[in-house]
Amino acid sequence: MIEVPPGFVQSTVDREGDAGRKWTSALPEIVADLVSRWECVLDGAVMNGEVGVIVPVRRAGEALVLKVSFPHPGNVHEPDAFAAWGGCGAVLLHERDDAQFAMLLERAGSSSLADLADGPAIMASAGELHLRLTVPAPADLPRLAAQAEDWEDSLLRDSAELAHSLSARVVAAAVDTVRELGRAQPEVLVHGDFHARNVLRASREPWLAVDPKGHVGDPAYDGGTMLKTCAALGDASPLRLVDIFASAAELSRTRTRRWAQLHAVQTAFWGHRHGLGIPGLIAFAEDVSEVLT
């Protein structure tokens, strides 16, 4: 039986309540069943992300990981994205158990694109990888366009209710992006949480993507999520970084800038709304929002 990291148990219970307590208590048995059924052996200490555990295993000598996530709508389509990519630019999916929110995946390295600590290099590598991930979307995945109405409502509500330093021009630009780009989007598979820590070193390819949300929409949307990386990149110009990503990914610079600006405004409002003691992030997001407008 595995030992679930105590910190992961606590954070899951804090977030999910009794459902999180029951799930984390059942995790050792869930993992033991999957390891037996998929004919694996344990091969290292259990790791965890925010919503799931990563268990190193081997099968027929091959290094793999077993990932089991908390049952949540946001985790439903991760295996669908991996299946669509088929290992091209992302880790390979070997097995899936959708009822248990579990997957058997290719094992990548422990270092990520964020470890480069060089903004232009990160964005160039991310853009090159993203180009390979830009494929026609499978059927039955959720559309980002379906979120557009909620995005607009949230922007207008947050702008009116929160104390912030964003100008009316900046907020209006974000709203315009939702109205003009958000409601009619291409039928392309979108990672949905494409940032530097979700791109890992690997042996089969230099970099492989992990932790996709599996949405359908504008691939330039992922350029906006990549901008989250910029918070730790010192004096690098957000505009230059977004353009490097767009060029390497063969995306429209204008569309990528607009999505990035929207993400920055949403991040600033999220920081103000939740009051989590992150003034540096809020200031960064507000500055980037102005630069990209």
N, C-alpha and C positions, 0 to 999 in steps of 0.2 A: 504494500500500500504506500502511496505517496504521502508526503507531509505538505499540506497546503500552507504557503507562507502566511504567518500570523497577520502581517500588515495588510496583505490582500484580503484576508477574511474580514478584518476590521473595516477597511474602506468599503468593501462590498455590503456589509451589514449596515454601515452608516448611510450608504446611498439607497439600498434596496429594502431595508427593514427585515421583517420576518422571512420574506421570499429569499433574500440574500443569505440569511442564516441557514435556511434549509438547504439551499443549493450548495453552499460551501461545505456543509456537513456531509452532503452526499457525494462530493467530488472524488474522494479517494475510491469509492466503489465504482463510480462512473468511469474513471480512468482505468481501473483494474479490468473492468469488463471490455473496454475498447482495446486495451493492450492485448488481452487474450484473444479477442475476436479477430483483430487485425494481425495477429501472429508476430507481435513485437516483443522486445525486451527493453526494460528501462536502461537509460544510458547517461544519467547525470541528474543534477539537482533541478528541482522544479523552479521555473521562472514565472513571472507574471507581468501582464500589462495592466491597463486600467480595468478591463472588463473580462479578462480571461487568464487561464494558466497555460504555460508552454512547457511541455514535458519532453525532454530529449529522449529519443528511443532509437533502436536499430531494428531493421527487418532484413533478414538475409544479408547482414553485414552492412547495409546501407544506412547512413546517418539521416534520420528524419526527426520531425517533431510532431507531437500530438498537441493540438490546440483545442481547448474546450472553453467556450465563452458563455457568459451569463445569458440565459434566454431572454432576448430583447429584440423588438422589431428592427432596430438598427444593425443587428448582426445577421439577419436572415440571408442576405444576398452575397455575403463574402465568398462562399464557395462557388456561386454562379459566376462571379467575376474571374476567379482563378480558373474555372473550367473553360471559360471563353478565351482566356489568354493562352492556355495550354503550355505554360512554362516560358512563353516568349516575353521576356522582360519582367516576369514575376515568378515567385516560387511555384513549383509544380504541386498540384493537388493529386494525391494518391488515393485517398479514401475520404468519404464524407458520411456523417450520420446527422441528418438535419434535425431529427427529433431531439438529439442531445446537443445541438449546436457545436458539433465536433468535426475536426478535420485531421487527416494525416497528411503532413506537408513536407516538402523538401526542406532540409535544414540549411539555413543561410548562416553567415557569420554574425558575430556579436557587435561589430562596429557598423555605424551607419554613415550616410552621406553627410550628416551634421558634423561628424568628426573631422571633416576637411577644414572647417573653420575659415573658409575662403569663399566669400559670397559669389563672385563670378564663376569659380570652378564648380561650386555646388549647383548653381542655376544652369550652367551649361550641361553638366552631367545629368541633371534631372530632366532637362528638356530633351536630350537625346534618348533617354529611357522612355519618357512620356510618348515620344513619337511612335515607339514600338507598341505601346499600350493602347494607342488610338485605333480601335477596331470597331466594326459594326456591333451594335448592342444585341445581346440575346433577347428573346421575347420575354415578356412578363416581369421585367425589372422595373422598379419605381422610377418615375420621371421627375427630374429636378423641376421641370416646368410646373408640376403640381404644387410645389412649395412657393411659387412666386407670389400668390396672394398673401400668404402668411408673412413672407419677407417684407412686402410693402407695408402691411398693417403694423408689423413690429417696428420698422424704421420710423414711421410717422408717430406711433405711440411713444417710442423711446425718445425721439427728438422733442416731443412736447412735455414729457414727464420727468426727464432726467436733467440734472445739472451737468452740462458738458460745454466744451469750448469749440465744438464744430460749427462752422459757419453755415448759414442757410443754403449757400451755394453748394457746399460739400454734400449736405444731406440730400439736396435736390438732385445732384448728380447720381447718387446711389439709387434713389427712387427711379430716376430715368432709366438706369441700367436694368432694374427689375422689370420695368414696363416694356422696354425695347428689346432686351435680350432674354429676359427670364421666362416669358410666357410661350415663346416659340423657339424650341431648341432642336439641334440635330439628333438623329437616332444613333448616337455614338456612346460606347461604354466609357463611363467616367469613374475614375478611382474614388473620388469623393472626399478623401482625407490624405491627399498627396502632399506630404511634407518630408523634410530631409530625414527625420527619424524613422520614417516608414519606407526608406530605401536602404537596404542592407548589402554589405559586402558579401560576395559569394565566390565560389570556385568555378561553377559552370559558366557564369557570366560575371563581368566585373561588379554589376549592381543588379539587385532584384527587388521588386516592389512587394510589400506585405500590407496587411490590414486594410484592404479596400472596402468601401461601403457598397459598391456595385450599383451605381445609378446610371440613368440614361440622360444625356444632355450635351451641352456645349463643352468640348474638351478644354477650351480656354478657361473654364471654371477652375480646373485644377491649378492653373497658374496663380489664381488667387489664393488657394490654400498653401501653395509653396511659399508665398510671401511671409507666412508665419515664421519661417526660418530667419528672416531678416532681423528679427528682434535681437539676435545674438551676434550680429555681424558688424557692430561698430558703426563706422562712418560711411559704409557702402551706400550708394545712392539707390533707393528703392526703385526709381524709374529705370535706371540702368539695369538693375537685376531682373526686373520683370521683362525688359526687352531682350536680355540675353536668353532667358527661358523661352520666350515666344519664338525667337529666331531658331534656337536649337530644336524646338518642338514643331517647327513649321506651322505656327499659329499666327493669326492676325494680332499684331502688336496692339492695335486699338482695342480689340475685344478683350485681350488679356489684361491690359491696363484697367479697363472698366470693371472687369470681374474682381481684380485685385483691389481696386478702390472700394467696391462694395464690401468685400471681405473685411477690409480695414475699418470701415465705418461700423459694420456689425460687431467687430471685435471690441471697438471702443465702447459701444453701447453695452455690450455684454459685461465688460469690466465695470462700468458704472452701475449697471443694474444689480450685479451680484455683490459688489462691494467687498471683494476678497483681498484687499490690501495689496493690489498690484498696480500702483500708480505708474511704474515704469512702463508696463505693457500698455496702459491706457494712453500715456503720453506718446509712446511710439505709434500706436494705432492712429491717434489723432493727427500726428505729424505726417504719417504716410498718407492718410486720407487727403490732406491738403496738397501734398506734392503730386499725387496721382490725379487730382481733379483738374 
